[in-house]
Amino acid sequence: MERIILVGYMGAGKTTIGRQLAKAIELQFYDLDWYIEMRYHKRVADIFKESGEEGFRDLERRMLHEVAEFEDVVISCGGGTPCFFDNMQYMNAQAETVYLKAPPEVLAQHLRMGKTERPLIKGKSPEELELYIRESLAAREPFYNQAKHTLDVSLMDNHEKISLTVDLLRKELNL
């Protein structure tokens, strides 16, 4: 039975790497935000608006506990998931956890190139975005650093490099 949980800041590639890794090792892939949206038939942004951050984080914790009980899965978490309650300790007890790490300037570049709309960064200039990432990453990194493994994902700017990153992760996890 395998359980692998990927953590890291938004734009680190948790969903991209998770999906590729799961395919490569023939496991199911779950993105925690997508799982929440499926279960509640609402977008995470709408749940956040309706319930506030506290309500969303409680729901997120309950859904994490649900999906982390599945067997033979790769799970990507939202960027904030490890930072609330005892989520990081719980993930470490349930699975092999991996922090996908990149510096703020790389995360900013990934987010600018990405197609996903992210309310927390909407309307920010490139300078404001990098400053925002730098400050919030500094607050979140103590949680991310509790993961059992850390993988630098700074060089994921094309499909070939994504595949190389997945190969590195497989080696790190002995898969």
Secondary structure as UniProt FT lines:
FT   STRAND          3..7
FT   TURN            10..11
FT   HELIX           14..25
FT   STRAND          28..31
FT   HELIX           32..40
FT   HELIX           44..67
FT   TURN            68..69
FT   STRAND          73..76
FT   TURN            79..80
FT   HELIX           81..83
FT   TURN            85..86
FT   HELIX           87..94
FT   STRAND          96..101
FT   HELIX           104..113
FT   HELIX           119..121
FT   TURN            122..123
FT   HELIX           126..144
FT   TURN            145..146
FT   STRAND          149..152
FT   TURN            154..155
FT   HELIX           159..172
FT   TURN            173..174
//
